[in-house]
Amino acid sequence: MKKRIEDLVVTGNRRLAESFFVIEATSAGVLPEILPGQFVQALVTESPSTFLRRPLSIHDVDRTSNTISLLVQIAGPGTERLSRLVPGVDKINLLFPLGNSFTLPSKGQRVLLTGGGCGMAPLLYLGRKISESGVEPQFALGFRNRSRILEHNEFRKLGTVHLATEDGSEGHKGFVTDLPVFRENDWDRVYCCGPEPMMKAVAASCRERNIACEVSLENLMACGMGICLCCIVPTNAGNLCSCTDGPVFNINDLKWQTSE
């Protein structure tokens, strides 16, 4: 798939819970084909300590307005600078679309999209594409507490949402894997993105029940094009780059799944 580098106009910058925000950036031309699970490498300007682009999952795509949405958590000077982009004034330079994509389900399949924290970023666009394919997705979303719940109303527009918080302040108390809908239902496909311990727990449960499962890894990425080799992940096919061979992987292909 052809990649492009483009300055997009920032048309929205919505603050969510605590240190999370959503950037909406609009292209002057027609956006290229973008698949669920792909990401961008964002250039950060006016941040002297930020030298590399920042990899950000594509949260959503609006073809009508040629707009890409990016869900971001402030984790350092680079993302803090992005949080201060001014709609209608600033532009954001993106290298995109990068990486592979999730496998869409077949009609009639029962699918569950599981995410935790900012790791749920690619699941909204995935849920939208699944819904457009004629399958109704369900979502299992986990957060630390009520104040960190993100975008659940946007997910509810696409399917049923099951919430879990670690402290029990909203929804089910515990982790995503503690949700009854996750434990008590046999799914045809499960998709997952979030902290690695959560993804490993989801993957282990799916493996035990012979459920097809794909995860989106959040490895450090410097170039996004497989050149720097800093995002290597051990797989049954050898060491692969998360940015080009991923970030989406079948759990049965990952060494961390089969070795633990």
VOBA-1610 file (N, C-alpha, C; in pm, whole numbers, padded with zeros to 5 digits, always signed):
BEGIN
Met+00084-00119+00000Met+00000+00000+00000Met+00088+00125+00000Lys+00059+00219-00089Lys+00142+00338-00103Lys+00129+00428+00018Lys+00244+00479+00064Lys+00246+00569+00180Lys+00260+00712+00132Arg+00219+00805+00215Arg+00235+00946+00181Arg+00277+01025+00304Ile+00345+01136+00279Ile+00377+01233+00383Ile+00298+01359+00351Glu+00221+01404+00447Glu+00128+01514+00417Glu+00107+01601+00541Asp+00092+01731+00516Asp+00051+01824+00620Asp-00101+01828+00622Leu-00161+01783+00731Leu-00305+01788+00746Leu-00343+01903+00840Val-00454+01968+00811Val-00501+02078+00895Val-00568+02022+01020Val-00526+02070+01136Val-00590+02028+01261Val-00726+02096+01269Thr-00832+02017+01267Thr-00967+02071+01271Thr-01036+02043+01405Gly-00973+01966+01491Gly-01029+01940+01623Gly-00922+01892+01719Asn-00939+01927+01845Asn-00849+01880+01951Asn-00932+01870+02079Arg-00989+01751+02102Arg-01082+01730+02211Arg-01011+01669+02332Arg-01018+01737+02443Arg-00965+01681+02567Arg-01064+01581+02622Leu-01014+01463+02656Leu-01098+01359+02714Leu-01069+01351+02863Ala-01048+01231+02914Ala-01022+01214+03056Ala-00874+01233+03087Glu-00848+01303+03196Glu-00712+01324+03246Glu-00616+01366+03135Ser-00520+01281+03098Ser-00416+01321+03003Ser-00443+01271+02861Phe-00568+01244+02828Phe-00603+01190+02697Phe-00673+01295+02613Phe-00647+01290+02482Phe-00713+01383+02391Phe-00723+01319+02252Val-00813+01374+02170Val-00832+01327+02034Val-00803+01441+01937Ile-00709+01417+01846Ile-00679+01513+01740Ile-00755+01473+01616Glu-00821+01569+01554Glu-00885+01547+01425Glu-00810+01630+01321Ala-00763+01564+01216Ala-00682+01630+01114Ala-00740+01602+00976Thr-00756+01706+00896Thr-00824+01696+00768Thr-00729+01716+00652Ser-00741+01627+00552Ser-00659+01635+00432Ser-00728+01722+00328Ala-00647+01796+00253Ala-00702+01880+00145Ala-00748+01795+00028Gly-00692+01677+00015Gly-00729+01586-00093Gly-00803+01465-00041Val-00821+01368-00128Val-00889+01245-00090Val-00792+01157-00011Leu-00835+01109+00103Leu-00750+01022+00182Leu-00725+00890+00109Pro-00608+00831+00128Pro-00582+00700+00068Pro-00662+00592+00140Glu-00661+00473+00087Glu-00724+00362+00158Glu-00656+00343+00292Ile-00736+00335+00398Ile-00684+00316+00533Ile-00755+00196+00593Leu-00678+00100+00641Leu-00733-00023+00696Leu-00734-00018+00848Pro-00830-00084+00912Pro-00836-00084+01059Pro-00715-00153+01120Gly-00648-00083+01211Gly-00527-00136+01272Gly-00402-00064+01225Gln-00413+00014+01118Gln-00296+00087+01069Gln-00269+00209+01156Phe-00151+00269+01138Phe-00111+00381+01223Phe-00041+00487+01141Val-00010+00599+01207Val+00064+00709+01145Val+00191+00733+01225Gln+00285+00801+01161Gln+00401+00855+01232Gln+00388+01007+01226Ala+00369+01069+01342Ala+00343+01212+01348Ala+00471+01290+01379Leu+00497+01393+01301Leu+00611+01481+01325Leu+00573+01581+01434Val+00661+01595+01532Val+00638+01689+01642Val+00730+01808+01623Thr+00673+01925+01607Thr+00752+02047+01590Thr+00749+02129+01718Glu+00844+02221+01729Glu+00852+02312+01844Glu+00864+02237+01976Ser+00934+02124+01970Ser+00963+02047+02091Ser+01110+02006+02082Pro+01202+02086+02135Pro+01345+02066+02117Pro+01397+01928+02158Ser+01333+01864+02254Ser+01379+01733+02301Ser+01318+01617+02224Thr+01231+01646+02127Thr+01163+01541+02051Thr+01224+01534+01912Phe+01299+01426+01885Phe+01369+01415+01757Phe+01299+01321+01659Leu+01227+01224+01710Leu+01165+01123+01625Leu+01015+01146+01613Arg+00959+01098+01503Arg+00814+01100+01489Arg+00751+01010+01594Arg+00626+01036+01624Arg+00554+00958+01724Arg+00452+00867+01655Pro+00458+00733+01681Pro+00360+00643+01621Pro+00226+00655+01693Leu+00119+00673+01618Leu-00015+00689+01676Leu-00113+00604+01597Ser-00193+00525+01668Ser-00295+00443+01603Ser-00401+00533+01540Ile-00454+00491+01428Ile-00564+00563+01366Ile-00692+00524+01440His-00750+00622+01508His-00866+00600+01593His-00996+00591+01512Asp-01005+00676+01410Asp-01124+00675+01326Asp-01094+00749+01195Val-01179+00726+01097Val-01166+00790+00966Val-01304+00835+00921Asp-01314+00961+00876Asp-01439+01015+00822Asp-01414+01049+00676Arg-01465+00967+00586Arg-01443+00985+00443Arg-01514+01109+00390Thr-01625+01146+00451Thr-01700+01262+00403Thr-01619+01390+00415Ser-01548+01403+00526Ser-01469+01524+00550Ser-01320+01502+00530Asn-01280+01380+00486Asn-01137+01346+00469Asn-01059+01371+00597Thr-01114+01323+00709Thr-01056+01349+00840Thr-01010+01220+00908Ile-00891+01227+00967Ile-00837+01120+01049Ile-00842+01163+01195Ser-00883+01072+01282Ser-00882+01099+01426Ser-00774+01015+01493Leu-00702+01077+01586Leu-00593+01011+01657Leu-00616+01026+01807Leu-00627+00915+01878Leu-00642+00917+02024Leu-00503+00911+02086Val-00470+01010+02168Val-00334+01026+02219Val-00336+01043+02371Gln-00236+00985+02435Gln-00215+01006+02578Gln-00086+01083+02598Ile-00090+01185+02681Ile+00031+01262+02710Ile+00126+01176+02792Ala+00243+01147+02733Ala+00341+01061+02799Ala+00479+01125+02805Gly+00495+01243+02747Gly+00624+01310+02743Gly+00612+01441+02666Pro+00726+01507+02640Pro+00724+01637+02573Pro+00660+01634+02434Gly+00682+01524+02360Gly+00629+01515+02225Gly+00477+01514+02223Thr+00418+01424+02299Thr+00272+01416+02302Thr+00211+01537+02373Glu+00284+01596+02468Glu+00234+01717+02533Glu+00225+01830+02431Arg+00323+01838+02341Arg+00318+01941+02236Arg+00201+01917+02143Leu+00176+01790+02108Leu+00062+01760+02021Leu-00070+01799+02087Ser-00076+01789+02220Ser-00199+01822+02291Ser-00233+01970+02283Arg-00135+02052+02244Arg-00156+02196+02236Arg-00178+02246+02093Leu-00196+02153+01997Leu-00224+02195+01860Leu-00358+02268+01855Val-00362+02379+01781Val-00480+02464+01777Val-00561+02438+01651Pro-00686+02396+01664Pro-00771+02372+01546Pro-00787+02497+01462Gly-00777+02478+01330Gly-00793+02590+01239Gly-00669+02675+01222Val-00568+02649+01304Val-00444+02728+01299Val-00325+02638+01265Asp-00310+02529+01339Asp-00194+02442+01323Asp-00218+02332+01220Lys-00107+02278+01171Lys-00109+02160+01086Lys-00028+02051+01154Ile-00053+01927+01115Ile+00024+01815+01167Ile+00074+01734+01048Asn+00204+01708+01046Asn+00265+01634+00937Asn+00264+01485+00970Leu+00199+01406+00883Leu+00183+01264+00907Leu+00245+01181+00795Leu+00311+01072+00833Leu+00351+00967+00740Leu+00252+00854+00762Phe+00178+00819+00654Phe+00069+00722+00669Phe+00026+00670+00533Pro-00056+00563+00527Pro-00090+00471+00636Pro+00019+00365+00650Leu+00049+00326+00771Leu+00159+00234+00800Leu+00107+00106+00865Gly+00182-00003+00845Gly+00150-00129+00910Gly+00045-00211+00838Asn+00016-00327+00898Asn-00086-00416+00842Asn-00221-00388+00908Ser-00313-00481+00902Ser-00447-00452+00954Ser-00507-00576+01020Phe-00617-00553+01091Phe-00695-00662+01147Phe-00768-00736+01035Thr-00798-00862+01059Thr-00877-00943+00966Thr-01024-00924+00997Leu-01102-00878+00901Leu-01244-00857+00925Leu-01316-00991+00933Pro-01420-01000+01015Pro-01492-01126+01032Pro-01581-01157+00913Ser-01623-01282+00905Ser-01721-01323+00806Ser-01861-01294+00860Lys-01958-01281+00770Lys-02095-01256+00812Lys-02145-01370+00900Gly-02215-01332+01007Gly-02268-01432+01099Gly-02178-01463+01216Gln-02052-01418+01210Gln-01961-01445+01321Gln-01989-01352+01438Arg-01960-01401+01559Arg-01975-01323+01681Arg-01836-01273+01722Val-01824-01140+01732Val-01692-01083+01755Val-01693-00992+01877Leu-01580-00993+01950Leu-01562-00910+02067Leu-01433-00831+02051Leu-01443-00700+02069Leu-01327-00612+02062Leu-01290-00572+02204Thr-01170-00605+02247Thr-01127-00581+02385Thr-01013-00480+02387Gly-01023-00384+02478Gly-00919-00283+02485Gly-00904-00228+02625Gly-00786-00171+02650Gly-00759-00111+02779Gly-00687+00021+02764Gly-00738+00126+02832Gly-00674+00256+02829Gly-00659+00310+02689Cys-00547+00378+02664Cys-00523+00437+02533Cys-00502+00330+02426Gly-00476+00206+02470Gly-00458+00096+02376Gly-00582+00064+02297Met-00697+00116+02342Met-00820+00090+02269Met-00831+00177+02143Ala-00732+00262+02118Ala-00740+00359+02010Ala-00783+00301+01875Pro-00724+00189+01827Pro-00762+00141+01694Pro-00896+00068+01688Leu-00958+00044+01804Leu-01078-00039+01806Leu-01203+00033+01757Leu-01206+00167+01763Leu-01324+00238+01715Leu-01337+00224+01563Tyr-01229+00249+01492Tyr-01232+00236+01346Tyr-01254+00090+01305Leu-01193-00003+01379Leu-01216-00145+01352Leu-01363-00178+01371Gly-01422-00131+01481Gly-01563-00156+01505Gly-01651-00097+01396Arg-01613+00019+01346Arg-01690+00082+01239Arg-01685-00002+01111Lys-01567-00049+01076Lys-01553-00130+00954Lys-01624-00264+00969Ile-01620-00322+01088Ile-01691-00448+01113Ile-01842-00426+01099Ser-01891-00315+01155Ser-02032-00283+01146Ser-02075-00263+01001Glu-01991-00195+00924Glu-02021-00172+00783Glu-02022-00301+00702Ser-01953-00404+00752Ser-01948-00531+00681Ser-02071-00618+00711Gly-02158-00569+00801Gly-02280-00644+00831Gly-02273-00726+00957Val-02165-00711+01036Val-02150-00783+01163Val-02160-00681+01277Glu-02239-00713+01379Glu-02252-00622+01493Glu-02145-00655+01597Pro-02052-00562+01621Pro-01946-00590+01719Pro-01994-00564+01861Gln-01929-00630+01956Gln-01944-00596+02096Gln-01807-00555+02149Phe-01808-00469+02251Phe-01684-00413+02303Phe-01670-00442+02451Ala-01551-00486+02491Ala-01517-00504+02632Ala-01401-00408+02660Leu-01428-00302+02735Leu-01330-00197+02756Leu-01296-00185+02903Gly-01166-00182+02932Gly-01122-00175+03071Gly-01043-00049+03099Phe-01066+00009+03218Phe-00998+00132+03258Phe-00960+00124+03405Arg-00869+00211+03445Arg-00823+00211+03584Arg-00936+00254+03679Asn-01008+00361+03640Asn-01119+00410+03721Asn-01212+00493+03633Arg-01319+00543+03692Arg-01421+00616+03617Arg-01363+00738+03546Ser-01269+00806+03608Ser-01215+00930+03550Ser-01131+00905+03425Arg-01096+00780+03398Arg-01013+00749+03282Arg-01091+00677+03171Ile-01224+00672+03183Ile-01305+00610+03078Ile-01304+00698+02954Leu-01279+00637+02840Leu-01262+00711+02716Leu-01362+00669+02609Glu-01428+00764+02548Glu-01501+00745+02422Glu-01606+00634+02424His-01654+00593+02541His-01746+00478+02543His-01876+00509+02469Asn-01917+00636+02466Asn-02040+00670+02394Asn-02022+00657+02243Glu-01901+00681+02194Glu-01874+00662+02051Glu-01880+00513+02016Phe-01830+00429+02103Phe-01836+00285+02080Phe-01981+00235+02085Arg-02061+00295+02171Arg-02201+00252+02185Arg-02281+00278+02058Lys-02236+00368+01974Lys-02305+00394+01848Lys-02290+00276+01752Leu-02191+00190+01779Leu-02159+00079+01688Leu-02203-00057+01743Gly-02215-00069+01875Gly-02249-00199+01933Gly-02257-00190+02084Thr-02283-00303+02147Thr-02294-00309+02293Thr-02157-00292+02358Val-02152-00210+02462Val-02026-00185+02534Val-02036-00241+02675His-01934-00318+02713His-01922-00373+02849His-01801-00308+02914Leu-01823-00237+03025Leu-01717-00163+03091Leu-01666-00235+03215Ala-01535-00224+03238Ala-01474-00273+03362Ala-01379-00166+03413Thr-01379-00145+03543Thr-01281-00056+03605Thr-01213-00132+03718Glu-01087-00108+03736Glu-01011-00183+03837Glu-01063-00157+03978Asp-01114-00034+04002Asp-01161-00003+04137Asp-01312-00018+04152Gly-01380-00058+04046Gly-01524-00077+04053Gly-01605+00050+04052Ser-01545+00164+04019Ser-01616+00292+04020Ser-01715+00305+03905Glu-01701+00221+03803Glu-01795+00220+03690Glu-01795+00081+03630Gly-01913+00029+03601Gly-01922-00102+03538Gly-01878-00214+03631His-01821-00319+03572His-01779-00437+03648His-01644-00411+03715Lys-01629-00453+03838Lys-01501-00435+03907Lys-01402-00542+03864Gly-01285-00496+03821Gly-01181-00590+03779Gly-01124-00554+03644Phe-01069-00654+03577Phe-01008-00634+03446Phe-01104-00677+03336Val-01064-00649+03212Val-01146-00688+03097Val-01175-00837+03100Thr-01075-00916+03135Thr-01092-01062+03136Thr-01183-01109+03248Asp-01219-01019+03342Asp-01313-01055+03448Asp-01458-01031+03408Leu-01480-00963+03298Leu-01616-00935+03254Leu-01689-01064+03219Pro-01810-01082+03268Pro-01886-01204+03236Pro-01901-01226+03087Val-01918-01118+03010Val-01938-01134+02866Val-01815-01195+02800Phe-01700-01174+02860Phe-01577-01230+02805Phe-01562-01377+02844Arg-01594-01407+02968Arg-01574-01542+03020Arg-01684-01640+02982Glu-01806-01590+02973Glu-01920-01679+02960Glu-01968-01699+02816Asn-01911-01629+02724Asn-01954-01641+02585Asn-01843-01698+02498Asp-01882-01781+02404Asp-01786-01833+02306Asp-01793-01746+02182Trp-01684-01680+02153Trp-01676-01588+02040Trp-01610-01656+01921Asp-01644-01611+01802Asp-01575-01660+01683Asp-01441-01588+01666Arg-01441-01459+01700Arg-01318-01380+01688Arg-01309-01280+01803Val-01188-01263+01854Val-01161-01161+01954Val-01045-01075+01903Tyr-01062-00945+01915Tyr-00957-00850+01878Tyr-00915-00775+02004Cys-00786-00746+02015Cys-00738-00690+02141Cys-00625-00590+02118Cys-00630-00481+02195Cys-00520-00386+02196Cys-00518-00317+02332Gly-00400-00309+02392Gly-00387-00247+02522Gly-00255-00281+02586Pro-00242-00267+02717Pro-00118-00303+02786Pro-00085-00451+02762Glu+00043-00483+02752Glu+00083-00620+02719Glu+00030-00724+02818Pro+00032-00698+02951Pro-00024-00800+03041Pro-00171-00830+03011Met-00247-00726+02975Met-00387-00748+02941Met-00400-00831+02814Met-00319-00798+02713Met-00325-00872+02587Met-00285-01018+02607Lys-00188-01042+02692Lys-00146-01180+02719Lys-00256-01258+02790Ala-00327-01191+02881Ala-00436-01258+02953Ala-00551-01290+02857Val-00585-01195+02771Val-00690-01217+02671Val-00649-01329+02577Ala-00524-01324+02531Ala-00475-01426+02438Ala-00476-01565+02500Ala-00435-01575+02625Ala-00432-01705+02693Ala-00571-01764+02704Ser-00669-01680+02738Ser-00806-01728+02749Ser-00860-01773+02614Cys-00829-01697+02509Cys-00875-01734+02375Cys-00809-01862+02327Arg-00683-01877+02360Arg-00612-01998+02319Arg-00671-02122+02387Glu-00705-02108+02515Glu-00764-02221+02589Glu-00897-02263+02528Arg-00972-02166+02475Arg-01105-02193+02422Arg-01108-02205+02270Asn-00989-02205+02211Asn-00976-02219+02065Asn-01053-02110+01991Ile-01039-01987+02039Ile-01102-01871+01976Ile-00997-01795+01896Ala-01026-01763+01771Ala-00934-01684+01689Ala-00914-01547+01752Cys-00789-01506+01765Cys-00760-01380+01833Cys-00645-01308+01765Glu-00663-01179+01743Glu-00557-01093+01691Glu-00531-00981+01790Val-00403-00947+01807Val-00364-00839+01897Val-00285-00735+01820Ser-00296-00611+01865Ser-00217-00503+01806Ser-00111-00462+01907Leu+00015-00484+01872Leu+00125-00459+01965Leu+00160-00311+01971Glu+00207-00267+02087Glu+00241-00126+02107Glu+00391-00111+02132Asn+00473-00174+02048Asn+00617-00165+02064Asn+00668-00026+02026Leu+00784+00009+02081Leu+00847+00136+02044Leu+00883+00133+01896Met+00853+00242+01827Met+00882+00251+01684Met+00948+00385+01656Ala+01061+00382+01588Ala+01130+00506+01554Ala+01100+00551+01412Cys+01107+00457+01317Cys+01090+00497+01176Cys+00953+00462+01120Gly+00896+00351+01163Gly+00767+00309+01111Gly+00772+00238+00978Met+00893+00214+00928Met+00907+00155+00794Met+01001+00034+00791Gly+01037-00020+00907Gly+01119-00140+00911Gly+01267-00118+00889Ile+01314+00004+00903Ile+01455+00035+00878Ile+01537+00032+01007Cys+01484+00088+01115Cys+01563+00104+01238Cys+01572-00024+01321Leu+01479-00117+01301Leu+01478-00247+01371Leu+01465-00235+01522Cys+01404-00127+01571Cys+01389-00114+01716Cys+01256-00169+01766Cys+01170-00217+01675Cys+01039-00266+01718Cys+01025-00417+01690Ile+01140-00486+01696Ile+01141-00630+01668Ile+01057-00708+01769Val+00980-00805+01718Val+00902-00893+01803Val+00933-01037+01765Pro+00965-01124+01863Pro+00993-01265+01832Pro+00864-01338+01794Thr+00867-01405+01681Thr+00751-01483+01636Thr+00798-01622+01595Asn+00704-01709+01566Asn+00738-01844+01522Asn+00803-01844+01384Ala+00794-01731+01313Ala+00857-01718+01183Ala+00989-01641+01192Gly+01036-01617+01315Gly+01158-01541+01335Gly+01128-01403+01390Asn+01230-01319+01399Asn+01211-01184+01449Asn+01153-01096+01339Leu+01039-01033+01368Leu+00971-00950+01269Leu+00956-00808+01322Cys+00941-00713+01232Cys+00920-00573+01269Cys+00773-00548+01297Ser+00744-00492+01413Ser+00605-00460+01445Ser+00547-00357+01348Cys+00632-00268+01298Cys+00580-00159+01217Cys+00542-00201+01076Thr+00606-00305+01022Thr+00577-00346+00885Thr+00507-00482+00879Asp+00552-00578+00959Asp+00486-00710+00964Asp+00366-00705+01057Gly+00359-00605+01142Gly+00248-00580+01233Gly+00193-00442+01202Pro+00133-00377+01302Pro+00137-00412+01444Pro+00040-00524+01485Val-00044-00570+01389Val-00143-00671+01421Val-00085-00810+01399Phe-00098-00897+01500Phe-00049-01034+01489Phe-00155-01132+01539Asn-00159-01248+01476Asn-00236-01360+01529Asn-00163-01412+01652Ile-00236-01438+01760Ile-00168-01477+01885Ile-00090-01607+01869Asn-00131-01694+01778Asn-00061-01821+01760Asn+00075-01804+01694Asp+00102-01684+01641Asp+00230-01658+01576Asp+00332-01595+01669Leu+00290-01558+01790Leu+00378-01484+01880Leu+00450-01575+01978Lys+00579-01555+01993Lys+00657-01633+02087Lys+00614-01608+02230Trp+00577-01485+02263Trp+00540-01458+02401Trp+00413-01530+02441Gln+00334-01569+02341Gln+00213-01644+02373Gln+00241-01792+02392Thr+00326-01850+02307Thr+00349-01993+02312Thr+00452-02033+02416Ser+00529-01937+02467Ser+00637-01970+02560Ser+00598-01950+02705Glu+00478-01900+02732Glu+00440-01873+02872Glu+00318-01953+02911
//
